[in-house]
Each structure stands twice: as structure tokens, then as C-alpha cells.
Amino acid sequence: MVDNTYHGWTNHSTWMVGLWFNDGFDKHSGSELEADDYRNWVWNYLEDNTEITGFVADVVTGFLASVNWIELADHVRDANKLEGADA
């Protein structure tokens, strides 16, 4: 069996979205957002950037298809709980 995890995340795509969008996700600090909320947030970001077209858009779409959005939502929720415990 092949291990496709990446830096402790489900896969490279999930890690990469968490890395690049973490600051945006942090703006929802204290919110109980679900996986679909994060998925929609990233897709809306991409739709607002109209220079992402053609081949690049197809690659990004494929890349985002493998993101574990539930893991990202859980990670933000857990991080927010830890920050609250430290305060």
C-alpha cells in the first residue's frame, strides 16, 4: 500500500491549500464553519481571479478535487480551540 500523506496531511493538495489559505481561514476564527464553507471560499477566490483560465484552470480544478476539506475544517476548528485555551 502506498502512503500518499504529506507533512501529516491527507495528501499534498490538502497541505497546499491549508498552507496558502490559512490566513484567510484564520479570519473565520471562532466560527464553526464546515468543509463546504472552506471549499466555497477557495472556489470563490479562484473565480475572482479571472486570469486563471485554460490549462491552468483545468490543473487547479483537478488539484482541488483531491483536497480533504473536512480535514481542513477540523484543523481550523482545533487550532481555534487551542488558541482559546491559551488566551
C-alpha positions in Angstrom: 0.0 0.0 0.0 1.3 3.4 -1.0 1.4 6.2 1.6 0.2 9.4 0.0 0.2 11.5 3.1 2.2 14.8 3.0 3.6 16.5 6.1 1.0 14.9 8.3 -1.9 15.8 6.0 -4.1 13.5 3.9 -2.2 14.5 0.7 -0.2 17.2 -1.0 -3.3 19.1 -2.2 -4.8 19.4 1.3 -1.5 20.5 2.8 -1.0 23.1 0.0 -4.5 24.6 0.4 -4.0 24.8 4.1 -0.6 26.5 3.6 -1.8 29.1 1.1 -5.2 29.8 2.5 -4.5 29.6 6.2 -4.6 33.3 6.8 -8.0 33.6 5.1 -9.3 30.7 7.1 -8.0 32.4 10.3 -10.3 35.3 9.6 -13.1 32.9 10.4 -11.6 32.4 13.9 -14.2 31.3 16.4 -16.6 30.3 13.6 -17.9 26.8 13.3 -17.5 26.6 9.5 -17.9 23.3 7.8 -15.9 21.7 5.0 -18.2 23.1 2.3 -17.7 26.6 3.6 -13.9 26.3 3.1 -14.3 24.7 -0.3 -16.6 27.5 -1.4 -14.3 30.2 0.0 -11.4 28.8 -2.1 -13.5 28.4 -5.2 -14.8 32.0 -4.9 -11.3 33.2 -4.5 -10.3 31.4 -7.8 -13.4 32.7 -9.6 -12.5 36.3 -8.6 -9.1 35.8 -10.2 -10.1 35.9 -13.8 -6.5 35.4 -15.1 -6.8 31.7 -14.1 -8.0 30.2 -17.3 -7.5 27.4 -19.8 -4.8 24.8 -18.9 -4.1 26.4 -15.5 -7.7 26.4 -14.6 -8.0 22.7 -15.5 -4.9 21.8 -13.5 -6.2 23.7 -10.4 -9.6 22.1 -10.7 -8.1 18.7 -10.7 -5.8 19.6 -7.9 -8.7 20.9 -5.7 -10.7 17.7 -6.4 -8.4 15.8 -4.1 -8.4 18.2 -1.2 -9.7 16.8 2.1 -12.0 19.7 3.0 -13.2 18.0 6.2 -9.6 17.7 7.4 -9.0 21.4 6.7 -12.2 22.5 8.6 -11.3 20.2 11.5 -7.8 21.6 11.6 -9.0 25.2 11.7 -11.6 24.3 14.4 -8.9 22.6 16.5 -6.5 25.5 16.1 -9.1 27.9 17.2 -9.9 25.8 20.3 -6.2 25.7 21.2 -5.9 29.5 20.8 -8.9 30.0 23.0 -7.4 27.7 25.6 -4.2 29.7 25.6 -5.9 33.1 26.0 
